[in-house]
Amino acid sequence: MGRYPYIFVEGMSGVSAASMIDELINIPLAAIYTMLFSAIFFAAVFSLAFYYAVLRRFIPEIED
């Protein structure tokens, strides 16, 4: 972490992190909204499945 602003160390100096960012590639706002919506949707589906499977005990318990 001592060389945090530099990604690659070259001798006594390094290549800064700002030089690695490509400002010519713009991500459309619609794509960002789509990714955000899908992440929230799948998290909600997983939470609902977790609720029904574990908390409502639809998974059968193992009998000894």
N, C-alpha and C positions, 0 to 999 in steps of 0.2 A: 504494500500500500504506500510505500514511500515514494514511488514513481507513479502515483495515481493519474496525473494528467497525461501521462505518456503510455500508449499501448505497447509499442515495441521499443525496446532499448537498443540503440545503435551507438556503441562506444560510450562517450560521456554524455550524450544527449539522446533524445528519443523522438518518435513520431507522435504528434499530439492526437488526441481522440477526435478533435474537431476536423482534422484533415481526412478522417475516415468516413465522414458523413457525406452522402451524395444528395445534394440539395436539388438536383434535377429530377429526381424520382418523387413525384407527388402522389400520395395515396388519396384517392377520391373520398369525399366525405360519406358517400353512400356505402362504400366498402367498409369504412370504419363502423358505421351504424350497423351494417349486416354482421360484422364480426362480433360486435358488442351484443346485439340481440341474440345471436346464436349461442354465445357463451352464457348469457343469462337464461335462455330457454333450456339449454341442456343441464345447467345447474338446478333449475326448477324441476325438471323431469327426474333427475337423480335424487333430489330431496324428497319428492313425492314417492318415488319407489322405495327409498330408505324408510320413510314414514310408514308405508303400508307393510313393508317386509319386517321391520324390526320392532317398531313401536306398536303396531297393531297385531303383531305376532302371527302373520300369515305364513311365516316359515315354520315348518313343524319342528318341534324340539326333539332332540335325540333322547330316547328312553334307554336307560341302562338295564 
